[in-house]
Amino acid sequence: MKLEKIIYLVLFAVLLLSCQPDDEFVTPQTLVESIQASSAKNNVLHIQIELKFRKPATAEVSYWKLSDPGNKKSVSNVYASEANAQTLHILFLEETTKYEFEVKVRSGKEWTTTQKYQFTTSSLPTNVPSYTIDENQLKAPLGGYILTQQREKPGAITMINEEGKVVWYYFSNAFMTSSNYNPNYQTITCTTGNSLGREGRSVFVIDLLGNLLFNKLGTELARELVHHDAKMLDDGTIAVISQVPEQFDLSSVGGASDQTVVGEGINIYDLQGNSLWDWSCFDERNPIDDPAIVDGIESTGASRLNDWLHANSVSEDKDGNLLISFLNDSEIWKINRETRKIMWRLGEKGDLEITGLKTPMSGVHSVYIDNAGKLSFLDNGMANQESKFMKFDIDETTKKANVLMQTAFPKEYASRFMANAEEIDDHYLLFGSSTNKKILISDREGKLLWLCTAPHTLYRANFVKYADIEQYNNQK
């Protein structure tokens, strides 16, 4: 199936009665000239409802599966200015499924509702990944979808429901490395490119309709070597991790006098690709002070010179400062955006006093601040092959870090590299086990409740709440 081809599922060219000047009541015939439904060219699970009005109006579309009429959803633009035409978008549908819909139209203060119409979604393109649910002991619906990525070339971003059905997708011709959803802007920020080479490294941002809002190759950015993560911040700018090669005299510790060390940096870009802010790990730390700088990394055997710290995620704290996680030293740093100074380092060799930690952190990924302001991330558990969800309360005044949660997932699903873990709600944890190609949901004690097998390696699995896509998924 060619994605460029528009597939018309329903076409209503409605010849309706003309409005009489002295009509007392608003009816569909007086307001609606035509209704046309078609699938978007880049996503067969995205239906566009194009409306033409006889006079300025605005509309809301209610829709439901024909087999489940009690589960209604709606999309609307009722706060928009009235116009002679409008296009509403229905997203998060299931393939080869028959739906019914009706249109509620308003002109001025008067509302009217059309008759019911139907459309049937097409089957998914063959290159959309197919997911398998291996176990499901969930007691109630999750209230959202799971976002993940096909870490291959070409790659794909998908959202699946708890039945493992794909409800949204986007294709990329590049090697996908990460994706992050921003609920405030309803955008997904992605990085591409195999970190073993320079080719294909890029950052792009799309909205849920598949519109490309930002698309820059590394060669078009202030730092070329885009690495592992990019995230849209609260102000709409984009924080990007990049590898930063610099030369140092390491002859006193067994290296060369002009030794290149590859560290990590962060840039913040606007949507035009201008670098507004930058930071480098070398601003405050000198690799000559690392006694293991010329040694191999214990966990991988790789040279520290070519990958000193291995940053893998960037996030924004409640105060607007930045958090960055490092795999090789199992540390998380907080960077002050105004001074560019390290505010604190969490880890065995960091400067925070840690209380309540059962085993040392061993590889960390995917740091974020939860709604309560607590520091959360995945401890890969490289040393003992046990991945854990971690949550800390950080007291920046006393420089103390108190463990609030350290939930271990089943050992057979431990992921030594990549991966993430996060809270879905007060009951469930989500774990994207990258190296096992598994996505699992557990209770807060780590008991497995839901298990999904992906046909591809993934970098993360993130939960997207219905409330965070409300514009396109309003539950009636």
VOGU-3710 file (C-alpha; in Angstrom, 3 decimals, decimal comma):
1> mklekiiylv> 0,000/0,000/0,000  1,433/3,400/-0,956  1,178/5,905/1,860  0,936/8,785/-0,605  -2,339/7,471/-1,911  -5,416/8,963/-0,281  -7,975/6,280/0,385  -11,476/7,599/0,465  -13,444/5,635/2,994  -16,585/7,686/2,906
11> lfavlllscq> -17,625/10,462/0,558  -20,779/12,356/1,267  -21,626/15,022/-1,249  -24,889/15,975/0,323  -27,358/17,973/-1,727  -29,309/19,678/0,975  -32,237/22,046/0,921  -31,553/25,750/0,654  -32,013/27,832/3,746  -35,073/30,067/3,697
21> pddefvtpqt> -34,553/33,574/5,091  -37,398/33,145/7,532  -36,340/29,682/8,849  -37,089/29,573/12,543  -34,971/26,545/13,471  -31,398/25,570/12,600  -31,241/22,174/10,882  -28,434/20,174/9,230  -29,924/21,157/5,888  -29,588/24,848/6,665
31> lvesiqassa> -25,960/24,615/7,835  -24,158/21,689/6,184  -23,324/21,647/2,499  -21,129/18,520/2,445  -19,334/15,998/4,660  -16,344/14,045/3,381  -14,299/11,435/5,278  -10,927/10,155/4,049  -7,782/8,607/5,481  -4,635/10,717/5,766
41> knnvlhiqie> -1,911/9,932/3,250  0,647/9,083/5,963  -1,539/7,078/8,369  -4,532/4,852/7,598  -5,591/5,157/11,260  -6,025/8,916/10,859  -9,395/9,913/9,396  -10,036/13,463/8,217  -13,603/14,768/8,321  -13,882/17,698/5,915
51> lkfrkpatae> -16,928/19,882/6,430  -18,330/22,630/4,232  -20,980/24,931/5,671  -23,626/27,085/4,040  -22,795/29,873/6,463  -20,048/30,349/9,071  -20,221/27,564/11,645  -18,118/25,241/13,781  -18,540/21,550/14,535  -17,901/18,533/16,741
61> vsywklsdpg> -17,678/14,943/15,504  -18,733/12,073/17,759  -17,657/8,586/16,697  -17,679/5,020/17,956  -17,017/1,465/16,866  -20,101/0,030/15,251  -19,648/-2,968/17,554  -19,391/-0,771/20,676  -21,820/2,167/20,375  -21,687/2,884/24,095
71> nkksvsnvya> -18,019/3,909/23,951  -18,265/7,291/22,252  -15,381/9,660/21,621  -15,351/13,088/20,061  -13,131/15,594/18,306  -14,063/19,221/18,070  -12,990/22,738/17,410  -15,909/24,408/19,131  -13,770/27,257/20,445  -12,494/28,162/16,991
81> seanaqtlhi> -13,944/31,036/15,033  -16,890/30,095/12,890  -15,930/29,536/9,259  -17,318/28,257/5,967  -15,230/25,069/6,110  -13,506/22,968/8,738  -11,438/19,772/8,926  -11,559/17,623/12,049  -9,148/14,755/12,673  -9,968/11,378/14,194
91> lfleettkye> -6,879/9,567/15,494  -6,060/6,426/17,487  -8,298/4,088/15,531  -7,898/0,354/14,949  -7,281/-1,233/11,568  -10,035/-2,922/9,500  -12,715/-1,688/11,874  -16,111/-0,216/11,044  -16,966/3,055/12,782  -20,036/5,252/12,897
101> fevkvrsgke> -20,082/9,015/13,376  -22,338/12,040/13,505  -21,605/15,745/13,286  -22,892/18,339/15,712  -22,848/21,792/14,083  -23,207/25,225/15,630  -23,880/28,607/14,083  -24,263/31,351/16,622  -25,915/29,843/19,685  -27,889/27,176/17,859
111> wtttqkyqft> -26,778/23,536/17,550  -27,980/20,823/15,213  -26,916/17,200/14,675  -26,643/15,331/11,379  -27,671/11,788/10,643  -25,206/8,956/11,337  -22,556/7,971/8,780  -20,025/5,140/8,608  -16,428/4,507/7,582  -14,160/1,457/7,716
121> tsslptnvps> -10,435/1,749/8,359  -7,995/-0,010/6,043  -5,516/-2,674/7,097  -2,139/-1,452/8,312  0,803/-1,241/5,902  2,929/-4,374/6,102  5,907/-2,480/7,535  4,010/-1,392/10,660  5,330/-3,540/13,544  3,007/-6,147/15,027
131> ytidenqlka> 3,002/-6,670/18,807  2,093/-9,759/20,825  0,529/-9,760/24,286  2,034/-12,637/26,280  0,282/-11,936/29,571  -2,510/-9,660/30,770  -3,611/-9,600/34,401  -4,636/-5,945/34,450  -7,759/-5,361/36,507  -8,854/-2,161/34,769
141> plggyiltqq> -8,165/-0,197/31,565  -4,905/1,739/31,587  -6,376/5,029/30,417  -3,787/5,658/27,732  -1,435/4,255/25,099  2,179/3,082/25,055  4,599/4,950/22,790  7,668/3,117/21,535  10,015/3,076/18,568  11,411/0,551/16,116
151> rekpgaitmi> 15,148/0,985/16,596  16,063/0,029/13,057  16,591/1,554/9,629  14,056/2,337/8,342  12,396/2,985/11,674  8,939/3,621/13,008  7,242/5,203/16,000  4,122/3,463/17,246  1,459/3,770/19,909  -0,267/0,603/21,054
161> neegkvvwyy> -3,201/-0,084/23,345  -3,277/-2,681/26,122  -4,414/-5,298/23,597  -1,196/-4,729/21,654  -3,031/-3,157/18,723  -1,290/-0,321/16,912  -3,478/2,802/17,046  -0,964/5,349/15,717  2,275/5,186/13,730  4,859/7,258/11,885
171> fsnafmtssn> 7,621/6,080/9,553  11,190/7,347/9,323  13,699/6,385/6,653  16,502/6,836/9,187  17,733/4,634/12,039  15,420/5,533/14,946  17,155/6,011/18,292  14,695/7,744/20,635  11,306/9,431/20,887  9,741/11,633/23,576
181> ynpnyqtitc> 6,150/12,853/23,823  5,412/16,359/25,107  1,807/16,622/26,369  1,848/20,431/26,499  2,527/20,755/22,774  1,266/17,287/21,732  4,493/16,693/19,833  7,004/13,856/19,567  10,713/14,716/19,481  12,968/12,078/17,941
191> ttgnslgreg> 16,630/11,375/17,313  18,029/9,220/14,540  21,389/7,814/13,527  23,546/4,911/14,603  25,850/6,162/17,386  28,715/4,105/15,941  29,031/6,481/12,989  28,267/10,013/11,889  25,860/9,174/9,082  22,167/9,880/9,516
201> rsvfvidllg> 22,265/11,632/12,876  19,377/14,051/13,123  16,617/15,510/15,282  13,026/15,889/14,155  9,744/16,909/15,770  6,285/15,883/14,590  2,790/16,555/15,843  0,129/13,872/16,206  -1,142/14,583/12,696  2,280/13,633/11,327
211> nllfnklgte> 3,243/17,190/10,409  7,000/17,766/10,499  7,676/20,797/12,716  11,463/20,515/12,990  13,904/18,447/10,964  17,643/19,028/11,162  20,578/16,815/10,316  23,421/16,903/12,806  25,495/18,710/10,179  22,942/21,554/10,274
221> larelvhhda> 23,187/21,955/14,051  25,786/23,622/16,251  27,015/20,175/17,283  26,961/17,467/14,652  27,115/14,293/16,740  23,527/14,061/17,997  23,531/11,286/20,571  20,674/9,277/22,037  18,177/11,877/23,211  16,308/15,090/22,470
231> kmlddgtiav> 13,359/16,519/24,337  11,026/19,478/23,890  11,129/21,704/26,961  8,282/23,608/28,597  9,051/26,759/26,596  8,880/24,924/23,249  12,634/24,797/22,673  14,479/21,508/22,133  17,246/20,135/24,368  19,608/17,834/22,446
241> isqvpeqfdl> 22,436/15,645/23,739  25,474/15,533/21,459  28,879/13,922/21,663  31,675/16,475/22,085  35,227/15,501/21,037  38,054/17,560/22,580  41,817/17,130/22,835  43,705/16,802/26,132  47,266/16,095/27,210  46,913/12,694/28,853
251> ssvggasdqt> 50,559/11,694/28,531  50,947/11,677/32,328  48,293/8,958/32,687  49,267/6,772/29,760  47,520/8,592/26,943  48,775/10,818/24,146  49,771/14,456/24,482  47,037/15,353/21,990  44,542/12,687/23,021  40,980/13,074/21,731
261> vvgeginiyd> 38,353/12,356/24,373  34,697/12,107/23,363  32,496/13,643/26,046  28,908/14,881/26,100  27,184/18,214/25,706  23,699/19,708/25,642  22,388/22,327/23,244  19,017/24,035/23,350  17,642/24,939/19,924  14,673/26,967/18,771
271> lqgnslwdws> 12,428/25,582/16,038  14,554/27,303/13,398  17,605/25,316/14,507  19,416/28,204/16,203  21,451/27,199/19,256  20,240/29,320/22,175  22,266/27,654/24,935  25,074/25,139/25,188  26,939/23,167/27,827  29,771/20,637/27,799
281> cfdernpidd> 30,853/18,100/30,407  34,373/19,473/29,892  33,297/22,862/31,288  33,797/21,549/34,818  35,402/18,129/34,571  38,800/17,267/33,148  39,291/13,685/31,960  42,828/13,668/33,372  41,197/13,567/36,822  39,506/10,271/35,950
291> paivdgiest> 41,928/7,494/36,963  40,240/5,100/34,521  40,238/7,430/31,504  42,638/5,312/29,426  41,134/2,010/30,584  38,282/0,092/29,028  34,786/0,556/30,398  34,220/-2,298/32,831  30,679/-3,074/31,699  31,343/-3,072/27,954
301> gasrlndwlh> 35,094/-3,223/27,410  34,817/-0,179/25,139  37,385/2,600/25,325  36,515/5,444/27,684  38,457/7,765/25,405  35,893/7,266/22,643  32,903/7,336/24,988  33,894/8,841/28,311  30,548/9,217/30,099  27,872/8,065/27,618
311> ansvsedkdg> 24,956/10,398/28,305  21,623/8,841/27,396  18,792/11,124/28,537  18,070/14,774/29,199  15,114/16,191/31,101  13,863/19,407/32,664  13,427/19,898/36,400  10,537/21,873/37,883  12,815/24,909/38,270  13,799/24,890/34,587
321> nllisflnds> 17,290/23,487/35,139  18,404/20,355/33,310  19,009/16,751/34,326  21,285/14,412/32,397  21,963/10,712/33,006  25,205/8,843/32,281  25,559/5,120/31,712  29,293/4,582/32,199  29,604/6,180/35,644  26,008/5,435/36,718
331> eiwkinretr> 25,406/9,072/37,598  22,766/11,763/37,191  23,792/15,414/37,118  21,739/18,555/37,521  22,954/21,493/35,411  22,124/25,111/36,232  20,973/26,746/32,987  22,004/30,219/34,117  25,505/29,467/35,418  26,141/26,259/33,420
341> kimwrlgekg> 27,529/24,761/36,643  26,863/21,260/37,965  24,471/21,705/40,896  24,823/18,125/42,132  25,824/14,626/41,066  23,849/11,566/42,160  25,830/8,330/42,161  28,427/6,319/44,044  31,117/8,933/43,253  28,727/11,889/43,329
351> dleitglktp> 28,357/14,647/45,904  24,923/13,771/47,320  24,625/11,746/50,519  22,394/8,777/49,636  20,206/7,049/52,222  18,107/3,913/51,795  19,845/2,478/48,725  19,976/-1,340/48,829  22,541/-1,876/46,063  24,771/0,621/44,210
361> msgvhsvyid> 23,375/2,098/41,010  24,779/0,226/38,026  23,958/1,892/34,730  21,188/4,507/34,630  18,788/5,639/31,919  15,796/7,847/31,256  15,792/10,372/34,095  12,706/12,519/34,660  10,939/14,524/37,355  7,474/13,260/38,277
371> nagklsfldn> 4,451/15,447/38,981  5,354/15,573/42,674  8,853/16,833/41,882  10,629/13,560/42,664  13,617/12,299/40,692  12,807/9,072/38,817  14,839/6,868/36,481  15,827/3,325/35,524  18,742/1,572/37,200  19,806/-0,941/34,539
381> gmanqeskfm> 21,402/-3,193/37,148  24,356/-4,145/34,969  26,328/-5,520/37,925  23,661/-7,878/39,276  21,449/-8,208/36,171  18,391/-6,765/37,897  16,762/-3,658/36,429  14,894/-1,390/38,839  12,617/1,623/38,876  14,158/4,241/41,156
391> kfdidettkk> 12,633/7,284/42,829  14,517/9,767/45,013  13,683/12,797/47,099  16,536/15,275/46,588  17,196/17,933/49,222  19,419/20,408/47,405  20,064/22,456/50,551  21,431/19,605/52,662  22,768/17,709/49,619  20,915/14,556/50,627
401> anvlmqtafp> 19,177/12,002/48,409  16,625/9,725/50,057  15,387/6,621/48,228  11,580/6,559/47,987  11,205/3,567/45,647  13,552/0,892/44,292  11,322/-1,655/42,615  13,071/-4,564/40,914  11,513/-6,058/37,790  11,692/-9,819/37,102
411> keyasrfman> 15,342/-10,701/36,478  14,664/-12,489/33,201  13,660/-9,135/31,678  16,632/-7,097/32,929  18,098/-4,778/30,279  21,810/-4,011/30,682  21,680/-1,195/28,144  19,148/1,358/26,900  15,626/0,838/28,411  13,461/2,958/30,724
421> aeeiddhyll> 10,989/2,708/33,570  8,268/5,070/34,744  5,118/5,268/36,831  1,834/4,998/34,957  -0,219/5,900/38,035  -0,420/5,035/41,735  -0,762/1,327/40,899  1,353/0,471/37,860  4,945/0,758/36,640  5,939/0,587/32,963
431> fgsstnkkil> 9,274/-0,946/31,920  10,673/-0,885/28,389  13,155/-3,776/28,364  15,147/-2,855/25,287  17,554/-5,749/24,941  14,758/-8,298/25,453  12,335/-6,595/23,040  9,748/-6,610/25,826  7,391/-4,036/27,307  5,988/-4,917/30,698
441> isdregkllw> 3,701/-3,474/33,330  4,101/-4,414/36,976  2,574/-3,408/40,263  4,611/-1,203/42,590  6,289/-4,270/44,095  7,493/-5,471/40,695  4,966/-8,277/40,143  4,443/-8,839/36,419  0,899/-7,990/35,296  1,184/-7,337/31,548
451> lctaphtlyr> 3,805/-8,422/29,037  4,177/-7,442/25,393  6,721/-8,718/22,874  7,915/-6,327/20,171  9,305/-7,561/16,836  12,151/-5,060/17,152  14,628/-3,549/19,577  13,203/-0,501/21,319  14,890/2,317/23,183  12,010/3,204/25,488
461> anfvkyadie> 8,348/2,610/26,179  6,489/5,655/27,484  2,916/5,989/28,673  0,721/8,610/26,988  -2,423/9,341/28,982  -5,746/9,959/27,281  -5,793/13,303/29,099  -2,565/14,246/27,301  -4,076/13,665/23,854  -7,521/14,972/24,768
471> qynnqk> -7,873/17,064/21,627  -7,975/13,853/19,586  -9,264/11,369/22,155  -12,046/12,989/24,175  -13,970/10,291/26,042  -17,709/10,962/26,046
//
